[in-house]
Amino acid sequence: MYLACRDPRTPWYAKAFAGGVVAYAISPIDLIPDFIPVLGYLDDLIIVPLGIALAVKMIPEAVLVDCRIRAQAASERPTNRTAAAIIVVIWIAAAALLIWVAYQAFS
């Protein structure tokens, strides 16, 4: 959807609708609040997928095909395992520091 919305061949109304669906999905304000049992999450499970499906139908098929090819090519790029390992080490160090500070504070 991201690639299709950035494509100049996508009509403005499809871009606007897809943006609205994304905004609704990440917005803390829902049609039915999440604290209402079952119905609160049910609207997210119905409205967001239906919005995505409608947005995909609004986007021309040629754009979707091109975007799917570009997305597939992007997912096949090599990953940097060294960077991932560094980030994991930083998180472990931060957690260890937090535990040490909590231990010092409570003992």
N, C-alpha and C positions, 0 to 999 in steps of 0.2 A: 504494500500500500504506500509506503514511504517513497519508493522509487517512482511509482505511478503518479503520485501527487506532484512530484518535482518535474515530471515530463511535460514539456510544452504542448504536446498533442492531447493531453487530458483536458476535457472541458472544465471551465471554471466552476460550474455547479457540482461536478463530481469532486473537485478539490475541496470545495466548501463543505459538502456533505461528509466527506471522509474526515475533514478537520473537526466537524461537529461530533462525529462518532468517537474520535480519539479524545476530544475534550470531555465528552460525557464519561468515557471509560476511566479517565484519570481524575475526574472531578470528585471532590468529597461530597458534593450535593447530588443526591439521586432523586428520581421520581418517587420511589418508595424507600424511606430510610432503612439502612442496613440493620438497625436494632430491632425491627419488626421481624419476628421469627419466620423463617422460610421465605416469605414474600420479599424481604429486603434484599436477599441475594438472588432470588429468582428473577427479579427484573434485570439484574446485570447479566444473568445467564441467558436471557432471551433478547433483550434490547441490543446489547453490543454485538452478538453474532449476526442478528438480523440486519443491523446497520452496516456491518462489514460486507455482508452478502449483497445488500442493495448498492453499496459503493462500488463493489467489484462489477456489478451489472452496468453501472453508469460509465465505467471506463472502457474505451474502445478495445476490442480484442487484440489488435496489433500492438497496442501499448502494453497490455498485460503479458503478451508473449515475450516482448522485448525485456520487460522488467523481470519476468521469471528467469530468463536466460542470464541477465545481469546479476540477479540474486544468487543463482546457482554458482556462477563464476566467483562471486564474492565469498561464498561459503567454502569454496575449495582452496582458498588462499592458505598458505602455511601459517601456523600459529607460532607465537614466540613463547616457548615453554620456559625460557629463562626469566622473562618478565613475569609470567604467572607464578613461578617459584619465588621470586622476590616479593611479590605481593602477598603470597601466603606466609612467608617468613615475617613480613611486617605485621600482619594480623596476629600471628602467634605471639610475636614480641609485645604487641600492644595488649593482648589479653593477659600475658604473663605479668606485665607491668601493672595492669589494673588489679590483678589478684594480689600482687605484692603490696600495692598501696592500700588495698582493703585490709589485708592482713596486718599491716603496720598500724592502721587506724583503729582496728578493733582489738589489738592485743596490748 
